[in-house]
Every structure is written in C-alpha cells, then in structure tokens.
Amino acid sequence: MKKITVLGNFSGRNAGDNAILGNLMDDISEKFKDVKYLIPTFNAGFVRRHFSNHNIEAMNLMPWNGAIKIFGWPTYRAMVNSDIVLITDNILFDRNYFNPLFNYLSTIALFAPICKKKNIPIIPYNASLGPYTTDRGRAAMQKILDASPFLSLRDEMSRETLDKNKLKYPKVIIGADCAINTPIPTDSHLNSIIAKEGLFENPNGTLSFNINAYIDSWVKLVEGGEGINRESFVKLIGSTIDKLIEDLKVDIMYTTTQIMDYKIVNETMQHVKNKDRVKVIGNAHYNYKEITGLLSKCGLHVGMRTHSKILAAAALTPMVTINAYPKSVGFVRTLGMENWMINFNDLSVGRMTKIIGDAWIKRLELRAKLIPRVQEEQQKAKHAVNLLSDYLK
C-alpha cells in the first residue's frame, strides 16, 4: 500500500479547501486503488466524517499531539513516512513566517531536506506559489523546490513568481485547481435546500456575492499602500448590495465559503436596507458540493475569495472578481475572465455597480465563453493524477 501525505488547510472551515481534498482523493483513488492518505489537520473528526469513503489517517494537530498546528510531530511523521508528499492550494508563502498558526512554508521547509535524503518527493500539486517578500522566505521555498521532481501548478502566475524571485525549480506542468471538478448534487437534493432557504424566487434572477475578512491585507502586503479600513469597507459593500438590488431588480445570495467570514458578512448586512432580498448561504450549514450546486442556479457570481470563484466556475457560473489575492488574478486570467475585475484602488459603489451591472447584462454570453475554458481546466486537474504514476506503482 502506498502512503500519500496531503498538506493543506483541512480544518473543515473553508469550503474551498474541503473541495480540494475531496476532489484530489477522488481523482487519485479512481486511478490508484491501494493507497492511504495521511492528512495532518486541526480537525481530525471533520476529515474522518466527511471523507470516510477513502482510506485516510487524519492526524490531529493539537498541542497534546505534539503540535502547534502545522509545526510538530504529526506533520513530521506524515512527511517522512509516506511515499509522496502533495502540497495543495496556496500555502507556500512567507507572510507571518514564524507563526505556525498561519504559515506552512517554514515547517514544510524544515522537514523538506529529510524527505529529500529519504527520496520522498515533495510535489506542489495543482497548487499556487507565493508571494515571497523576504530572503528568508525565498531560501525556505528553495529547500522545498530542491526536494521536488516536478511542479504541478494551477496557474502561470506561480511560475512567474518563481522567476521573479530567482528561484531554481524543476519541470513545471500547468494543471488546475482540484476544486474545479466539484460535482453538483441531484436536483431533488438541491430543491430541498432551495425550498428551505427560500432561494431563487425572484423571476429576475439571483446574483451571488462573496467577501472575505482579510479585506485587502494581501494586496497591501504585495503592493504596499494604506488600503481601506474595515468600517469604510463594510459600508461600501452594504451600499453596493442595495444598489445592485435596486438597479438590476435581482435578489442576492450572500455566499460564504469560510467560517471566519460570517462576522464581516453580518457587519455589512447592518448597512443593507433591502435585507429581505438577501439570503446568507454558506459552509456553516452546507458542504462544498451543495454550495456549488446553489451557485449553478445564480446568473453571476461576484467574489473576493478565490475558491468562491473556483466553485462558481465548477458550476459554470460567470464571475466578477474583487481583487483581494494575487492567486485570484492567476485563476481568472486562466479562465479568460480577467477583464471583469475590480481592484481595491477602484473600489466605489459606482464603479462596482457599473462593472457588475455590465456583467449581469452579458451573463449568458460570458457563460458561453466560460464553459469551454472550465472544461479544459477540469481535464487538466484530472490529468495531473497521471504525473504520480512513477511514485504510486
């Protein structure tokens, strides 16, 4: 039996991370039958309950397990006792480098030379890389690259990041995020949720909207500048939602894919006048497949979190990006949706309603253009499994 260590943020709090793990294991297990997944996680119970159809060992990252989240004995044991280590999503950045509650790069780089010595390949798998803003971060990333036989990246922007930072790296294969293959539940299952939540009753349609608690902190890290304060941001979003409801005559599905975002969503709702036209839907109550299914019923998705857009793409729903992360740019560029982007320095009620309104009018045209691009990305995500054959025979 081959053992695969999968590293990522698998606490159950983020629908996008759950989708990555679920689809990754589905894809690999479809091709390789005799495998076991070692999954360091802050919530082993969640992983065991939700992915029990796979052969998994969920390894708790609690202090009594000898860990401070990612840093500690469970991650070390998983990495050095597996046949291959897969790194998912966008966890290899150097922000808050010495904080293991937030940063994965420092811990993985610490154990990477041991894996290299034991001939255990470390592979960023359908992942994004960066940003890197310090020499310490660049040196740590180089240790991981030195243990990698190849890189499976989900966007060209990650390769550009490596080049910009003058890092030496092996062969690059451009794949796609595993979450883009998220399946949609049956109509009967979705209809029960729709009836329960009172969704999609407006004949003019429903627009999905997503924000995140980080606001523009990632943009400020990379580009500098003062940014926008929280109070101004929540008022702006609340006013924008009202304007969209009034101008487009639509309802809003306020889509929340990360538990930590509910607080800021509730803050923005205090500034929304048309509260009866807004339904807050998210992963506090629904899994990533159900959220994707509900997104498939929306005419357009406006998103800040990258995986809100990836799940929208899986649902074949066109999107407008509020550019809060470098990785979002890479993703929407891959889908040909980069022209439908709002940068934080352009953030205003007027600018947002203009771009979102234009996209809403063209939503059927945008969807038609999106479908073949998504299908191509779905194939790339699945085909990445074939790259593992030499290590899982």
Order of alpha helices (4+ residues) and beta strands (2+ residues): beta-alpha-beta-alpha-beta-beta-beta-alpha-beta-alpha-beta-alpha-beta-alpha-beta-alpha-beta-alpha-alpha-beta-alpha-beta-alpha-beta-alpha-beta-alpha-beta-alpha-alpha-alpha
